Amino acid sequence: MKTMKLLVAGLLLAGTGLTAQAAQYCEVADPSTTPLNVRNVPNQSKSSVVLGTLENGTEVRVRKHSKDKKWVYVSWSKGDQPLNKWSSDKHNKGRYHEGWVYRKYLAGCYNQ
């Protein structure tokens, strides 16, 4: 049954011209002595709020990129590395955390 569902999903994608994209995972690798800031928007302007931080070695999933490709919106399992100060869990119901990080401080990226 599972094989049939995958086959049908593949045919539906083929018919639309869309392709399934592999998820990209990266590891936090901030060269500074402080943890990597996680922000609510992809910049360091006055409107940017630091939601919390991530320690080096934390695996994150890349969800999207900023227009200039310098920032990435990431998520990670709450059990892996919770934010130091999380402002609101209402959107993801406590399953994972998410926010914007500077792309330069991620390394070891791979697709799955």
N, C-alpha and C positions, 0 to 999 in steps of 0.2 A: 504494500500500500504506500509506504514511504517513497519507494522508487517511482511509483506512478505519479505522486504529487510533484516530485522533483522534475519528472519528465514534462508534465503539464505546465509547470512554472517556466521551464526552459522554453517550451514552445510559445507560451504567451509573450515572453521577453523577445524571442526571435521575431514574432509577428509585429511587435511594436518598434523594432529597431533599437531597443534599449538593451544594455548589457548589465549583468550583475557585476558589481565592483567589489573587490576584496577589501576587507577592513584593514586599516593601517594602524599598527601599534608602534610606539616609541618608548624610550626610557628617558627619564629626566636626568640631565647631565649638565647642571649649572656649575661653571668653573669657579664661581665666587664662594666665599665661606658661609653664605646665607642660603636658606632654602629658596626655591623658585616661587615667585609671586603668581597667584592665580587671580585674574581680574574679571570684572563684569563686562568690559568692552575691550576691543583689540587695540589699545593704545595706552600711553601714560599721561594723557591729558588730565585736566582738572576734573573732568566728568568720570574718570576711571577710578574704580574702587577696588582695593585689594580685598578679595573675599577670604583669602587664606594663603597657605604656602604648601609646596610639595618638596619632599626630600629627594636627593639624588637616588637613582635606582628605582624609583616608582614607575611602573609601567602604566602608560596612558593610551587610550584609543583616540585617534585623530578623527574628529567628526566633520570639520570643515576648515577652510583657510580664509584669512582676510583677503580683501581684494589685492593688496600689495604683496601677499604671500609671506609676510614677516611674522604674522601671528597665526596660531591655530587654536581652534576650539576643541578641547579635549574632555574626555570623561574617564572615570576610573571607578573601580569597585570600592564601595565604602569600607569594606573589610580590609582592603589593601593599604589604604592611606587616607584617612579622613582629613579634611581641611582643619587647620588649627582653629579657625573661627568661621563657621558656616552661617550665612545670614538667613537662608530659607531652604527648607527641604520640601516645600509643598509641591513643587513641580515634578520631582522625580520620586516622591514617596519614600525617600531614604535608601533607595537601592544603589545609587551611585552619585558621584559628585561630578560637576562639570564647570568649565570656565575657560577663559582665554589665557594662553601662555605664549611667551616669545619663542618662536620656532627655533632660533639659533641655540637654545638651551635644551633641545631634545636630540637624542642620538640613538643609534642602533635600530633604526626604523625597519620594519618588515611588514609584509602583507600576509594576511591569513584569510 
